[in-house]
Amino acid sequence: MNSEHDIVVITMDFTNHQLRAVLKIAEKGNISHAASALDLSQPGLSRLLNQVEQNLDARLFDRSSRGVQLTEIGKIFCEHSKEILTRHELIRHNIQDLGDQLAGSVRIVMPHTAGVVLFIPLMNHFREHHPNVSLRIMPAFNLHIPQYLNSGTADIGLISYPHGLSGLNASPLMTENLYLVGKSTDIPRTKKKITLAEAVHFPLLLPSVSHSYRFYIDNALAEHNLRIKSLVEIDSEDATIQMLKEGQGFSIIPYSMAQREIDEGQLSACLVTDPVIVRTFFSATALNRPHTRLIRSVSDELTLVVKQHLERGRWTIVADS
């Protein structure tokens, strides 16, 4: 039996909802975690999986106390399921491309630091200008964004990790500088700049090296032979902001991450110089996913919203974006 015939049979027997559910279980390796991600109850997802396996008369997963693992049949089923869902998505988008109005669903993933500024304006922009587009915006660590795109969990990504662009169609969109940020009573609002050599003497709260902007900070330190005197690593951006407001230290972060608290006067920021630490954001889609008119149009709209909020994020648009 050839693969094309296999795909036709599966398409006739199973809904897209069932296929996505099986793929999510395979991704999570745990039915409970998959149910949470799909906003289903665990018993409901277990029943759905049992129905699929009964219809196939085959076991897709081996169960254990540690979770579930795909059987060989399960691996084949998932490969075909991904292809089916991609084909269905392409058919739907091709039909939509014939219409004048944008319609359909699009998922955008971006770092939380950019989302602080962009989440609400993006939602409002699409409600006003493209009401038939269902937009879902997801925050994620930069390191995880390529996986979101390549797995089909997201359609468009805003990514600032330069080593994570393999397998992606990525275009530079904007740049941002890093700032020393602290409680407003600890950094005079009149102070606009501070050298990196001065900043390393402050008690710093920084993320671990898995965060993209830490990568830029470490590169600048190494290039100028500088070492941080006092460092606490915190991988929670919300916790970092809270500690800054409480005066428990300082941080070198993107301005956008603390924009709200700076506007409210709780925190102050001064640009880090000598060197200025700059990171670039790329607008990206997966090379292995359909690049439809809807995706292209939403990418253009994302660029438009970014341009409208350059001042809030202290961003600089890349030429030709």
NORWO-V123066 format. One record per residue. N is the residue number from 0. RES is the residue in three letters. PHI is phi in whole degrees, 0 to 359 (999 if undefined). Layout:
N | RES | PHI
N | RES | PHI
//
This chain:
0 | MET | 999
1 | ASN | 277
2 | SER | 294
3 | GLU | 296
4 | HIS | 294
5 | ASP | 303
6 | ILE | 296
7 | VAL | 298
8 | VAL | 297
9 | ILE | 296
10 | THR | 299
11 | MET | 290
12 | ASP | 268
13 | PHE | 229
14 | THR | 274
15 | ASN | 300
16 | HIS | 301
17 | GLN | 293
18 | LEU | 297
19 | ARG | 296
20 | ALA | 295
21 | VAL | 296
22 | LEU | 297
23 | LYS | 292
24 | ILE | 298
25 | ALA | 296
26 | GLU | 295
27 | LYS | 277
28 | GLY | 68
29 | ASN | 201
30 | ILE | 293
31 | SER | 297
32 | HIS | 294
33 | ALA | 294
34 | ALA | 299
35 | SER | 297
36 | ALA | 294
37 | LEU | 268
38 | ASP | 61
39 | LEU | 240
40 | SER | 282
41 | GLN | 298
42 | PRO | 299
43 | GLY | 296
44 | LEU | 290
45 | SER | 298
46 | ARG | 296
47 | LEU | 300
48 | LEU | 297
49 | ASN | 298
50 | GLN | 297
51 | VAL | 297
52 | GLU | 294
53 | GLN | 293
54 | ASN | 295
55 | LEU | 279
56 | ASP | 57
57 | ALA | 205
58 | ARG | 265
59 | LEU | 270
60 | PHE | 227
61 | ASP | 269
62 | ARG | 263
63 | SER | 209
64 | SER | 295
65 | ARG | 270
66 | GLY | 139
67 | VAL | 231
68 | GLN | 221
69 | LEU | 298
70 | THR | 280
71 | GLU | 298
72 | ILE | 296
73 | GLY | 298
74 | LYS | 297
75 | ILE | 294
76 | PHE | 301
77 | CYS | 292
78 | GLU | 300
79 | HIS | 293
80 | SER | 298
81 | LYS | 299
82 | GLU | 293
83 | ILE | 297
84 | LEU | 296
85 | THR | 295
86 | ARG | 295
87 | HIS | 298
88 | GLU | 297
89 | LEU | 293
90 | ILE | 299
91 | ARG | 298
92 | HIS | 291
93 | ASN | 297
94 | ILE | 292
95 | GLN | 297
96 | ASP | 299
97 | LEU | 282
98 | GLY | 272
99 | ASP | 274
100 | GLN | 271
101 | LEU | 288
102 | ALA | 208
103 | GLY | 128
104 | SER | 245
105 | VAL | 224
106 | ARG | 246
107 | ILE | 246
108 | VAL | 242
109 | MET | 205
110 | PRO | 296
111 | HIS | 301
112 | THR | 300
113 | ALA | 281
114 | GLY | 296
115 | VAL | 307
116 | VAL | 271
117 | LEU | 261
118 | PHE | 308
119 | ILE | 293
120 | PRO | 301
121 | LEU | 296
122 | MET | 299
123 | ASN | 295
124 | HIS | 299
125 | PHE | 286
126 | ARG | 300
127 | GLU | 282
128 | HIS | 260
129 | HIS | 221
130 | PRO | 296
131 | ASN | 270
132 | VAL | 262
133 | SER | 268
134 | LEU | 254
135 | ARG | 240
136 | ILE | 246
137 | MET | 239
138 | PRO | 276
139 | ALA | 200
140 | PHE | 294
141 | ASN | 307
142 | LEU | 297
143 | HIS | 269
144 | ILE | 298
145 | PRO | 303
146 | GLN | 294
147 | TYR | 302
148 | LEU | 288
149 | ASN | 291
150 | SER | 273
151 | GLY | 85
152 | THR | 290
153 | ALA | 226
154 | ASP | 261
155 | ILE | 228
156 | GLY | 233
157 | LEU | 251
158 | ILE | 230
159 | SER | 236
160 | TYR | 259
161 | PRO | 295
162 | HIS | 268
163 | GLY | 251
164 | LEU | 263
165 | SER | 296
166 | GLY | 80
167 | LEU | 241
168 | ASN | 267
169 | ALA | 239
170 | SER | 233
171 | PRO | 298
172 | LEU | 248
173 | MET | 202
174 | THR | 237
175 | GLU | 216
176 | ASN | 264
177 | LEU | 262
178 | TYR | 236
179 | LEU | 277
180 | VAL | 237
181 | GLY | 204
182 | LYS | 301
183 | SER | 299
184 | THR | 282
185 | ASP | 262
186 | ILE | 236
187 | PRO | 302
188 | ARG | 295
189 | THR | 281
190 | LYS | 277
191 | LYS | 258
192 | LYS | 222
193 | ILE | 210
194 | THR | 283
195 | LEU | 298
196 | ALA | 298
197 | GLU | 284
198 | ALA | 296
199 | VAL | 292
200 | HIS | 274
201 | PHE | 278
202 | PRO | 290
203 | LEU | 257
204 | LEU | 250
205 | LEU | 229
206 | PRO | 287
207 | SER | 289
208 | VAL | 293
209 | SER | 287
210 | HIS | 273
211 | SER | 294
212 | TYR | 286
213 | ARG | 294
214 | PHE | 302
215 | TYR | 290
216 | ILE | 297
217 | ASP | 297
218 | ASN | 298
219 | ALA | 295
220 | LEU | 298
221 | ALA | 295
222 | GLU | 294
223 | HIS | 249
224 | ASN | 55
225 | LEU | 244
226 | ARG | 229
227 | ILE | 285
228 | LYS | 282
229 | SER | 221
230 | LEU | 225
231 | VAL | 240
232 | GLU | 266
233 | ILE | 226
234 | ASP | 267
235 | SER | 258
236 | GLU | 292
237 | ASP | 296
238 | ALA | 294
239 | THR | 299
240 | ILE | 298
241 | GLN | 297
242 | MET | 294
243 | LEU | 296
244 | LYS | 296
245 | GLU | 275
246 | GLY | 75
247 | GLN | 270
248 | GLY | 156
249 | PHE | 230
250 | SER | 215
251 | ILE | 255
252 | ILE | 218
253 | PRO | 295
254 | TYR | 303
255 | SER | 300
256 | MET | 295
257 | ALA | 244
258 | GLN | 304
259 | ARG | 296
260 | GLU | 291
261 | ILE | 291
262 | ASP | 299
263 | GLU | 277
264 | GLY | 84
265 | GLN | 281
266 | LEU | 234
267 | SER | 234
268 | ALA | 221
269 | CYS | 226
270 | LEU | 294
271 | VAL | 280
272 | THR | 232
273 | ASP | 51
274 | PRO | 261
275 | VAL | 288
276 | ILE | 264
277 | VAL | 242
278 | ARG | 234
279 | THR | 252
280 | PHE | 263
281 | PHE | 244
282 | SER | 270
283 | ALA | 224
284 | THR | 227
285 | ALA | 279
286 | LEU | 292
287 | ASN | 267
288 | ARG | 242
289 | PRO | 300
290 | HIS | 253
291 | THR | 275
292 | ARG | 301
293 | LEU | 298
294 | ILE | 296
295 | ARG | 298
296 | SER | 292
297 | VAL | 293
298 | SER | 299
299 | ASP | 295
300 | GLU | 292
301 | LEU | 299
302 | THR | 299
303 | LEU | 298
304 | VAL | 293
305 | VAL | 301
306 | LYS | 297
307 | GLN | 285
308 | HIS | 234
309 | LEU | 298
310 | GLU | 293
311 | ARG | 297
312 | GLY | 268
313 | ARG | 54
314 | TRP | 260
315 | THR | 236
316 | ILE | 288
317 | VAL | 281
318 | ALA | 306
319 | ASP | 74
320 | SER | 282
//
